[in-house]
């Protein structure tokens, strides 16, 4: 998982207040990036249309240069345009721009899901879902503290083993 994905996929359960403070900033940043990407896609689409028109004009001016007869059909002209290198390059740029828009839209959707997850986590927190059990009496407290320490150590060992893999 890269840094970009960790911005909107991970939630730090111990710092929900920080997650909430960062959430609107992330939403704004990625929606702005998506808008910029849509602008770039529109510009690349416009460039594709310009390439199409220029090639179309050139073919009509000198069809023999493109291997066509003097009297050619619209279908023949269209096929020549689609096969031309300049058109293919412009089309590929438009596809890349569209892909970037799609990725950023997916991020914006993920941020909306993260918002709902944060709302649910805060609700659970308010219902003491994350609270720890309390023991009455000194002997029971010591036993719980020992068990908690043992559990934390085992989690630490598991993380170390996972990092080694």
CORDA-V25011 format. One record per backbone hydrogen bond with DSSP energy under -1.0 kcal/mol. CO is the residue of the C=O (numbers start at 1). NH is the residue of the N-H. If there is no record, write none. Layout:
BEGIN
co nh
CO NH
CO NH
END
This chain:
BEGIN
co nh
2 6
3 7
5 9
6 10
12 15
15 19
16 20
17 21
18 22
19 23
22 26
23 27
24 28
25 29
26 30
27 31
28 32
29 33
30 34
31 35
32 36
33 37
34 38
35 39
36 40
37 41
38 42
39 43
40 44
41 45
42 46
43 47
44 48
45 49
46 50
47 51
48 52
49 53
50 54
51 55
52 56
53 57
54 58
55 59
56 60
57 61
58 62
63 66
63 68
64 67
73 77
74 78
75 79
76 80
77 81
78 82
79 83
84 88
85 89
86 90
87 91
88 92
89 93
90 94
91 95
92 96
93 97
94 98
95 99
96 100
97 101
98 102
99 103
100 104
101 105
102 106
103 107
104 108
105 109
106 110
107 111
108 112
109 113
110 114
111 115
112 116
113 117
114 118
115 119
116 120
117 121
118 122
119 123
120 124
121 125
122 126
123 127
124 129
125 128
128 131
137 141
138 142
139 143
140 144
141 145
142 146
143 147
144 148
145 149
146 150
147 151
148 152
149 153
150 154
151 155
152 156
153 157
154 158
155 159
156 160
157 161
158 162
159 163
160 164
161 165
END
